[in-house]
Amino acid sequence: MKYTVSTSFGKFTLSLFPEDAPATVKNFSAYVEEKFYHNTIFHRVIDGFMIQGGGFDKNLEEKLTKEPIRNEANNGLSNKALTIAMARTSDPHSASSQFFINLNDNTFLDFNEETLDGWGYAVFGEVIDGQETIFKIGKVQTGTHGFFQDVPVKPIEIQKIAKLK
C-alpha cells in the first residue's frame, strides 16, 4: 500500500506494512479515505528527531478523531530514520490519527515489553520517495504557541494524502 502526501513543502511517498501492523494500517487508511488529513499540519517538528502531524488544522484546532487503536509496536519493526509511526499519549493504546516520521534512528522508541514504559511506538510504514521533503520540514524554525512547543513558525500544511493506484 502506497500513499502520496502533498504538503506545502513538497511531496513524499509512503509505503505501509499491512502484514506487520494490520490494525494501524487499516486505521490510517480509513482516515485517508475520509480525507481527514486534508488541510492538517505538521504541528511538532524537532530537528534530528521527528516531525509529527495529522491531528490539528493550521489554527492548532484539534480535529475530532475515532476511537484509539491497540498499539502494535510489538510487531518487530524499529523506529529507524524515515519510518512512520503512530503518535500517542502516555497511554500505550491511545493512538488515533496523529503520526510521526522519524528523522533519525530513534530505537529508544521501540517496543521492549508490555508495560506502561515499555510499549513503544508502532511503526507501520516508511518513506520511499521524497525524503528531501521530510528533511526540509525537519529544519524549519519552531517556537512555542500557547501550550504547544516545537511548533513551526510558518505552518507546514498537509494538503492531502492519497492512495496510489
C-alpha positions as CSV (number, residue, x, y, z in Angstrom):
1,M,0.0,0.0,0.0
2,K,1.5,3.3,-1.1
3,Y,0.3,6.8,-0.4
4,T,1.4,10.2,-1.7
5,V,1.5,13.0,0.9
6,S,1.2,16.5,-0.6
7,T,2.5,19.3,1.7
8,S,3.2,23.0,1.4
9,F,6.9,21.9,1.4
10,G,6.6,19.3,-1.4
11,K,5.5,15.7,-1.8
12,F,6.7,12.4,-0.4
13,T,5.5,8.8,-0.8
14,L,4.8,6.3,2.0
15,S,4.8,2.5,1.7
16,L,2.8,0.9,4.5
17,F,3.2,-2.5,6.1
18,P,-0.3,-4.1,6.5
19,E,1.3,-7.5,7.2
20,D,3.2,-6.2,10.2
21,A,0.7,-3.6,11.5
22,P,-2.7,-4.5,10.2
23,A,-4.9,-2.5,12.6
24,T,-2.7,0.6,12.4
25,V,-2.6,0.5,8.6
26,K,-6.4,0.0,8.5
27,N,-6.8,2.9,10.8
28,F,-4.5,5.2,8.8
29,S,-6.2,4.2,5.5
30,A,-9.6,4.9,6.9
31,Y,-8.6,8.5,7.9
32,V,-7.1,8.9,4.4
33,E,-10.3,7.7,2.7
34,E,-12.4,10.2,4.7
35,K,-10.0,13.0,3.7
36,F,-9.4,13.6,7.4
37,Y,-5.8,14.6,6.8
38,H,-6.6,17.3,4.2
39,N,-5.6,20.7,5.5
40,T,-4.0,19.5,8.7
41,I,-0.5,20.5,9.7
42,F,2.8,19.1,11.0
43,H,2.3,20.7,14.4
44,R,5.5,19.4,16.1
45,V,9.0,19.4,14.5
46,I,12.2,18.6,16.3
47,D,15.3,18.6,14.1
48,G,17.3,15.4,14.4
49,F,14.3,13.6,16.0
50,M,10.9,13.6,14.2
51,I,8.1,15.5,12.5
52,Q,4.5,15.0,13.8
53,G,1.2,15.7,12.2
54,G,-2.3,14.5,11.5
55,G,-4.4,16.0,14.3
56,F,-4.6,19.7,14.0
57,D,-5.6,22.4,11.5
58,K,-3.4,25.5,10.9
59,N,-5.1,27.3,13.8
60,L,-4.0,24.5,16.1
61,E,-7.6,23.4,16.5
62,E,-7.7,19.7,17.2
63,K,-9.8,17.6,14.9
64,L,-12.3,15.1,16.2
65,T,-11.0,11.6,15.8
66,K,-12.2,8.0,16.0
67,E,-11.7,5.7,19.0
68,P,-8.0,4.9,19.8
69,I,-6.5,1.7,18.4
70,R,-4.4,-1.0,20.1
71,N,-0.7,-0.4,20.0
72,E,1.1,-2.7,17.5
73,A,4.6,-1.7,18.5
74,N,5.4,-5.3,19.4
75,N,5.5,-6.1,15.7
76,G,9.3,-6.3,15.5
77,L,9.7,-3.1,13.4
78,S,12.1,-0.4,14.6
79,N,11.7,3.4,14.7
80,K,14.6,3.9,12.2
81,A,15.1,7.0,10.1
82,L,12.3,7.7,7.6
83,T,9.8,5.2,9.2
84,I,6.3,6.4,10.1
85,A,4.9,5.5,13.4
86,M,1.7,6.3,15.4
87,A,1.8,9.2,18.0
88,R,0.1,8.7,21.3
89,T,-0.2,9.9,24.8
90,S,1.3,8.2,27.8
91,D,-1.4,5.6,27.5
92,P,0.2,2.9,25.2
93,H,-3.1,2.2,23.5
94,S,-4.2,5.8,22.8
95,A,-3.1,6.4,19.1
96,S,-5.8,7.7,16.8
97,S,-5.0,9.9,13.8
98,Q,-1.6,11.5,14.7
99,F,1.6,10.1,13.3
100,F,5.2,11.0,13.2
101,I,8.1,10.4,10.8
102,N,11.5,9.6,12.3
103,L,14.3,11.9,11.1
104,N,17.0,9.6,12.7
105,D,17.2,6.1,14.1
106,N,15.1,6.5,17.3
107,T,15.3,3.0,18.6
108,F,14.6,4.1,22.1
109,L,11.0,4.4,20.9
110,D,10.9,0.7,20.1
111,F,8.8,-1.9,21.9
112,N,10.6,-3.5,24.9
113,E,7.8,-5.1,27.0
114,E,4.1,-4.9,27.6
115,T,4.4,-2.3,30.4
116,L,3.4,1.4,30.5
117,D,7.0,2.4,29.9
118,G,7.9,-0.5,27.6
119,W,5.3,-0.4,24.9
120,G,7.0,1.9,22.5
121,Y,5.5,3.4,19.3
122,A,4.1,1.4,16.4
123,V,6.0,1.6,13.1
124,F,3.6,0.9,10.2
125,G,5.5,2.1,7.1
126,E,8.3,4.1,5.6
127,V,9.1,7.0,3.3
128,I,10.2,5.6,0.0
129,D,10.3,8.8,-2.1
130,G,10.6,12.5,-1.4
131,Q,12.9,12.1,1.6
132,E,14.3,15.6,0.9
133,T,10.9,17.0,1.7
134,I,10.9,15.2,5.1
135,F,14.4,16.6,6.0
136,K,13.5,20.1,4.7
137,I,10.5,20.1,7.1
138,G,12.8,18.9,9.9
139,K,14.9,22.0,9.5
140,V,12.2,24.7,9.9
141,Q,12.2,27.3,12.6
142,T,10.0,26.4,15.5
143,G,8.7,28.1,18.6
144,T,6.0,28.0,21.3
145,H,2.4,28.6,20.5
146,G,0.2,28.6,23.6
147,F,1.0,25.4,25.5
148,F,2.4,23.8,22.3
149,Q,6.2,23.6,21.9
150,D,8.2,22.9,18.8
151,V,5.5,24.4,16.5
152,P,6.7,25.5,13.1
153,V,6.7,29.3,13.0
154,K,5.2,29.1,9.5
155,P,2.5,26.3,9.3
156,I,3.5,23.3,7.2
157,E,0.3,22.1,5.7
158,I,-0.6,18.6,4.8
159,Q,-2.7,19.5,1.8
160,K,-3.8,15.9,1.2
161,I,-2.9,12.2,1.4
162,A,-4.0,10.0,-1.4
163,K,-3.7,6.3,-2.1
164,L,-1.6,5.4,-5.1
165,K,-3.4,3.2,-7.6
